[in-house]
Amino acid sequence: MAISSEKNIQMFDMLIDGNIDKFNDERAKGNLPDFSKKNLRGIDLRRADFDGISLQDAILSHADIRGLNLHSSDMEGASMKDAKISGVYFPENLSADEIMMSVQFGTRLRLIR
């Protein structure tokens, strides 16, 4: 369900403040934020329910995204320089080489077409 820009900001702030449980409670209510072009640099996002959330052009540098299910998330253009990615379920349209280049060099993710 699309949410208002105010709710989108509130849910983003929950992550910034480390309120992962509160964020997940909002997701359980069907609220699907759009984090396109958001700066999530250095945030510990483990345990967050990111399934289906757009991360298009987002900055995930130095973020801890270990164990996240991003399988149905749009990650085109996202950058993950030095992110912790162990156990992440990435979208099928991202190659391992593309992911590693982004983690190592900060390149923007390009999807396999």
HELIX and SHEET records of a PDB file:
HELIX    1   1 SER A    5  ILE A   16  1                                  12    
HELIX    2   2 ILE A   20  ALA A   28  1                                   9    
HELIX    3   3 ALA A   96  PHE A  105  1                                  10    
END                                                                             
